[in-house]
């Protein structure tokens, strides 16, 4: 969050820190925390804190665990120490995993000889974040799910350690193909990127509940809950920001030659002539209509925002998702945000102990801190999405497959055309050996041949398949048909037709003694017919081969 200025104030805070690592739990009293910095967004948080641990009277058992590579879980509660009587204030809870750590200092007594020269205090620092950011940013799965939902795909790959629930009809829609792409490395998209990309591209919400330590993929922002009146005593300053307005219209172009279409949005605030063109090629008209409705609804004009600089740690329940109203008390009813309901969106908070010495308030529950706290609020019914930056998953991915045909006997090299049950479009089925021979559907197209060549791919033919998120297509063929390849010495070309070696027609042109020869041979069991053309000779032959 970028703010023009900040305000440092002193306040007493109660904090409780719990670290879980290697099957052990370490509880750090709040006053031992000397610094805290946290940025909280609707989708998660990042934080840093430092604390002292004493080994004057007891062993510092944390140290032996801290220096290892075990995953460390963090629970931190923060609340004001001085609260109004009978006030029901929920603490600010952060629950995540450590991403970085350090031992900043080890204190011993210098110039004094003590037995074993012990370390009396250690100053620790940890960086931590919410579980999805920490775990899913290191998660790069590749998967294929057929005849299932995106929810099924996510559930099969989300791994453990992240609590995710769903409230979105789009996630329950069935698709013939659901692909999770993979591209590890700095430029690759992680599972976290995939989740955020899906929410952004399908106009959905990815939100994090600090209190429940739970994420939700939903179709809209949660509007449940009553607003809390925020006292003027909570804030030092407020300002109103007006984000940029969208001045263009979206124009969608369907390049399908049998039914080309154009459709354009009509925004009241648009400037005539400004547009974003989006080119598609969709043979099904309803798919084009769905794409238009989705994309045009995604680009929402964001309303004004309220920026607050706090003069104390809030003495109300305050976290992203909470609704507040700016009214009553010392607030003027003439100010712009008066009587408007807002949703807390972002919080930035820093706290530095007034006394940073290791023994100051040691092992107490609270201490005094110099704090700098700012927050950003949006309108309660704001429809624009709040999502982190992400890397777009790379589609398509390429895998090998084999053509499926249920025509004829198992050994026959037949082809089969499958009809899409809703659109009546013709399709192949291709099994993907890498993914347990799952069968995907691809368009029944002539590919690189012009339309007057009708040569469908045959059963078990190896093909390179391009898997997109919800679609697939054949990119190219990968092998020669058995019996189709000719010896190099012949410098020949061959067209092999038919189902099996005993039911086929072979047409080839070869060189014999460096002279061209044309052959055509029909075979059905023992019955054969042959036409052969070579220099000075035409042979027409029909016979029954002997066994």
Residue pairs with C-beta under 8 A, 6 or more apart in sequence:
1 39
1 346
1 348
1 374
1 376
3 307
3 309
3 348
3 374
5 309
6 309
6 372
6 374
7 236
7 237
7 309
7 310
7 311
7 372
8 370
8 371
8 372
9 236
9 310
9 311
9 312
9 370
9 371
9 372
10 354
10 368
10 369
10 370
10 371
11 80
11 312
11 313
11 368
11 369
11 371
12 80
12 81
12 82
12 366
12 367
12 368
12 369
13 30
13 78
13 79
13 80
13 81
13 313
13 351
13 366
13 367
13 368
13 369
13 371
14 30
14 77
14 78
14 79
14 80
14 81
14 91
14 365
14 366
15 30
15 31
15 33
15 36
15 76
15 77
15 78
15 79
15 365
15 366
16 27
16 28
16 29
16 30
16 75
16 76
16 77
16 365
17 27
17 28
17 29
17 30
17 32
17 33
17 49
17 51
17 74
17 75
17 76
18 25
18 26
18 27
18 28
18 74
18 75
18 76
19 25
19 26
19 28
19 62
19 72
19 73
19 74
19 126
20 26
20 72
20 73
20 75
21 65
21 66
21 68
21 70
21 71
21 72
21 73
22 65
22 68
22 70
24 61
24 65
26 61
26 62
26 65
28 51
28 53
29 362
29 363
29 364
29 365
30 364
30 365
30 366
30 367
31 353
31 360
31 361
31 362
31 363
31 364
31 365
31 366
31 367
32 51
32 52
32 53
32 362
32 363
33 49
33 50
33 51
33 353
33 367
34 50
34 51
34 52
34 123
34 352
34 353
34 356
35 48
35 49
35 50
35 350
35 351
35 352
35 353
35 356
36 47
36 48
36 49
36 78
36 349
36 350
36 351
36 369
37 47
37 48
37 49
37 349
37 350
37 351
38 45
38 46
38 47
38 48
38 94
38 347
38 348
38 349
38 350
39 45
39 46
39 47
39 346
39 347
39 348
39 349
40 94
40 210
40 319
40 320
40 346
40 347
40 348
40 349
41 208
41 320
41 345
41 346
41 386
41 388
42 207
42 208
42 320
42 321
42 345
42 346
42 386
43 196
43 206
43 207
43 208
43 215
43 386
43 387
43 388
44 129
44 130
44 132
44 133
44 208
44 388
45 94
45 96
45 129
45 130
45 208
45 210
46 127
46 128
46 129
46 133
47 76
47 94
47 96
47 127
47 128
47 129
48 125
48 126
48 127
48 128
49 76
49 125
49 126
50 104
50 123
50 124
50 125
50 126
51 123
51 124
52 121
52 122
52 123
52 124
52 358
52 362
53 60
53 62
53 63
53 121
53 122
53 124
54 60
54 120
54 121
54 358
54 359
54 362
54 363
55 118
55 119
55 120
55 121
55 122
56 120
56 121
60 119
60 122
62 124
63 103
63 122
65 72
66 72
66 101
66 103
66 124
67 103
71 97
71 98
72 97
72 98
72 101
72 126
73 95
73 96
73 97
73 98
74 94
74 95
74 96
74 97
74 98
74 126
74 128
75 93
75 94
75 95
76 93
76 94
76 95
77 91
77 92
77 93
77 94
78 91
78 92
78 94
78 313
79 89
79 91
79 92
79 313
80 89
80 312
80 313
80 314
80 315
81 366
83 89
83 315
84 315
87 315
88 317
89 315
89 316
89 317
90 211
90 317
90 319
92 210
92 318
92 319
93 210
93 211
93 213
94 128
94 210
95 130
95 131
95 210
95 213
96 128
96 129
96 130
96 131
96 133
96 134
97 128
97 129
97 131
97 134
97 135
97 161
98 126
98 127
98 128
99 127
99 128
99 129
99 134
100 126
100 127
101 124
101 125
101 126
101 127
102 124
102 125
103 122
103 123
103 124
103 125
104 123
104 124
104 125
105 121
105 122
105 123
106 119
106 121
106 122
106 123
107 119
107 120
107 121
107 122
107 123
107 358
108 117
108 118
108 119
108 120
109 120
121 358
121 359
123 358
128 134
130 208
131 161
131 162
131 163
131 213
132 162
132 164
132 192
132 195
132 208
132 215
133 192
135 159
135 161
135 162
136 158
136 159
136 162
136 190
136 191
136 192
136 195
137 190
137 192
137 193
138 190
139 157
139 159
139 190
139 191
139 192
140 182
140 183
140 184
140 188
140 190
140 191
141 157
141 180
141 182
141 191
142 180
142 181
142 182
142 397
143 153
143 156
143 157
143 179
143 180
143 435
144 177
144 178
144 179
144 180
144 399
144 432
144 435
144 438
144 440
144 467
145 152
145 153
145 156
145 177
145 178
145 179
145 438
146 176
146 177
146 178
146 438
146 439
146 440
147 174
147 175
147 176
148 174
148 175
148 178
149 171
149 172
149 173
149 174
149 175
149 178
150 170
150 171
150 173
150 175
150 178
150 198
151 166
151 171
151 172
152 178
153 178
153 180
154 164
154 171
154 195
154 217
157 180
157 191
158 164
158 191
159 191
162 215
163 212
163 213
163 214
163 215
164 214
164 215
164 216
164 217
165 214
165 215
165 216
165 217
166 216
166 217
166 218
167 216
167 217
167 218
167 219
168 204
168 217
168 218
168 219
169 219
170 202
170 204
170 219
171 217
175 470
176 440
176 441
176 470
177 440
177 441
177 467
177 468
177 469
177 470
177 471
177 472
178 469
178 470
179 395
179 396
179 397
179 467
179 468
179 469
179 470
179 472
180 191
180 194
180 393
181 189
181 194
181 393
181 394
181 395
181 396
181 397
181 467
181 469
182 188
182 397
183 189
183 393
183 394
187 391
188 391
188 394
189 197
189 390
189 391
189 392
189 393
189 394
190 391
192 390
193 390
193 391
193 392
193 393
194 393
195 206
195 217
196 206
196 387
196 388
196 390
197 390
197 391
197 392
197 393
198 204
198 217
199 205
199 206
199 217
199 385
199 387
200 298
200 385
200 387
200 390
201 298
202 294
203 219
203 294
203 297
203 298
203 385
204 217
204 218
204 219
204 385
205 216
205 217
205 218
205 219
205 220
205 221
205 385
205 386
206 215
206 216
206 217
206 387
207 215
207 216
207 218
207 221
207 222
207 321
208 214
208 215
208 320
209 215
209 216
209 321
210 319
210 320
211 319
216 222
220 383
221 343
221 382
221 383
222 321
223 380
223 381
225 321
225 322
225 323
226 323
227 323
227 324
227 325
227 341
227 342
227 380
228 316
228 317
228 322
228 323
228 324
228 325
229 324
229 325
229 327
229 328
229 329
230 314
230 316
230 324
230 325
230 326
231 315
231 316
231 328
231 329
231 330
232 329
232 330
232 331
233 311
233 312
233 329
233 330
234 308
234 310
234 311
234 312
234 314
234 315
234 316
235 308
235 309
235 310
235 311
236 309
236 310
236 311
237 308
237 309
238 306
238 307
238 308
238 309
238 326
238 335
238 337
239 306
239 307
240 304
240 305
240 306
240 307
240 336
240 337
241 304
241 305
241 306
241 307
242 304
242 305
243 302
243 303
243 304
243 305
245 269
245 301
246 267
246 269
246 270
246 299
246 301
247 269
247 270
247 271
247 274
248 267
248 270
248 271
248 274
248 275
248 276
249 264
249 265
249 266
249 267
249 270
249 274
249 275
249 276
250 264
250 265
250 275
250 276
250 278
250 295
250 296
250 299
251 262
251 263
251 264
251 265
251 275
251 276
251 277
251 278
252 261
252 262
252 263
252 264
252 277
252 278
252 280
252 288
252 291
252 292
252 295
253 260
253 261
253 262
253 277
253 278
253 279
253 280
254 260
254 261
254 262
254 280
254 281
254 282
254 288
255 279
255 280
255 281
256 281
256 282
256 283
256 288
258 283
259 283
259 285
261 285
261 288
263 288
263 292
264 275
265 296
267 301
269 301
278 295
280 288
280 291
282 288
282 291
283 423
283 425
284 423
284 425
298 385
300 383
300 384
300 385
301 384
302 378
302 382
302 384
303 378
303 379
303 382
303 384
304 379
305 345
305 376
305 377
305 378
306 326
306 337
306 342
306 376
306 377
306 378
307 374
307 375
307 376
307 377
308 374
308 375
308 376
308 377
309 373
309 374
310 373
310 374
310 375
312 371
313 371
313 373
314 373
316 324
318 324
318 344
318 347
318 375
319 344
319 347
320 343
320 344
320 345
320 346
320 347
321 343
321 344
322 343
322 344
323 341
323 342
323 343
323 344
323 380
324 341
324 342
324 344
324 377
325 339
325 340
325 341
325 342
326 335
326 337
326 338
326 339
326 340
326 342
327 333
327 338
327 339
331 338
332 338
333 339
340 379
341 379
341 380
342 377
342 378
342 379
342 380
343 377
343 378
343 379
343 380
343 382
344 375
344 377
345 375
345 376
345 377
345 378
345 386
346 375
346 376
347 373
347 374
347 375
347 376
348 372
348 373
348 374
348 375
349 371
349 372
349 373
349 374
350 371
350 372
350 373
351 369
351 370
351 371
352 369
352 370
352 371
353 360
353 361
353 367
353 368
353 369
353 370
354 367
354 368
354 369
354 370
355 361
355 367
355 368
360 367
361 367
378 384
378 386
393 469
395 467
395 468
395 469
396 466
396 467
396 468
396 472
396 473
397 466
397 467
398 464
398 465
398 466
398 467
398 475
399 432
399 434
399 435
399 464
399 465
399 467
400 432
400 433
400 434
400 462
400 463
400 464
400 465
400 478
401 430
401 431
401 432
401 433
401 440
401 462
401 463
401 464
401 465
402 430
402 431
402 433
402 460
402 461
402 462
402 463
403 415
403 428
403 429
403 430
403 457
403 458
403 459
403 460
403 461
403 463
404 416
404 428
404 429
404 430
404 431
404 439
404 459
405 414
405 415
405 416
405 458
405 459
406 416
407 414
407 415
407 416
407 459
408 414
408 499
411 500
412 459
412 499
412 500
412 503
413 458
413 459
413 460
413 461
413 481
413 482
413 498
413 499
413 500
414 458
414 459
414 499
415 456
415 457
415 458
415 459
416 428
416 429
416 459
417 426
417 427
417 428
417 444
417 456
418 426
418 427
418 428
418 429
418 441
418 444
419 425
419 426
419 427
420 426
420 427
420 441
425 443
425 444
426 443
426 444
427 441
427 442
427 443
427 444
428 441
428 442
428 443
428 444
428 456
428 457
428 474
429 439
429 440
429 441
429 442
430 439
430 440
430 441
430 442
430 463
430 465
430 472
430 474
431 437
431 438
431 439
431 440
432 438
432 439
432 440
432 465
440 465
440 467
440 472
441 472
442 465
442 472
442 473
442 474
443 473
443 474
444 456
445 473
445 474
446 453
446 454
447 474
447 476
448 476
449 455
457 463
457 474
457 477
458 481
461 477
461 479
461 481
462 477
462 478
462 479
463 474
463 475
463 476
463 477
463 478
464 474
464 475
464 476
464 477
464 478
465 472
465 473
465 474
465 475
466 472
466 473
466 474
466 475
481 496
482 501
483 496
483 501
483 504
483 506
484 494
484 496
485 494
486 492
486 493
486 494
486 508
486 510
490 510
490 511
490 512
491 510
491 511
492 508
492 509
492 510
492 511
493 508
493 509
493 510
494 506
494 507
494 508
495 506
495 507
495 508
496 504
496 505
496 506
496 507
497 504
497 505
497 506
497 507
498 504
498 505
498 523
501 523
502 523
502 524
502 525
503 523
503 524
503 525
504 522
504 523
505 520
505 521
505 522
505 523
506 519
506 520
506 521
506 523
507 519
507 520
508 518
508 519
509 516
509 517
509 518
509 519
510 516
510 517
510 519
511 517
512 534
515 534
515 535
516 534
517 532
517 533
517 534
518 531
518 532
518 533
518 534
519 530
519 531
519 532
519 533
520 530
520 531
520 532
521 528
521 529
521 530
521 531
522 528
522 529
522 530
526 544
526 545
526 546
526 547
527 542
527 543
527 544
527 545
528 541
528 542
528 543
528 544
528 545
529 541
529 542
530 539
530 540
530 541
530 542
531 538
531 539
531 540
531 541
532 538
532 539
532 541
533 539
